[in-house]
Amino acid sequence: EEHFVKREVPVEKKDYQPELHGEPVALSLWVDLSMAFRVYDEFRKGSIERRKDGFYIQVEVPKSDWMYAYFFGFGDCLEVLGPEDVRHGFFRYLKHIAKKYK
């Protein structure tokens, strides 16, 4: 039988560091119903409303390049509804990727 001793994580290791991860931003997203498994797993800390045309999600995430790459993983099954600067940032991210395929 194994026993484990609980150890405390040093404060500097568990505190959120915006300079490394990005400032938190409140987002409004639309996600297609076919992504239900991801919505319930990955946005459980947010507010999820299921409608006939998809999921409407309110969630706070760190604003960073990682965020855009994460959204890209949903393909055309995700739309950033707001805020407008994040919506435009995602559009710029997609245009940058599309340039590689011209």
Secondary structure, 3 states (H helix, E strand, C coil): CCCCCCCCCCHHHHCCCHHHHCCEEEEEEEECHHHHHHHHHHCCCCEEEEECCEEEEEEEEECCHHHHHHHHCCHHHEEEEECHHHHHHHHHHHHHHHHCCC
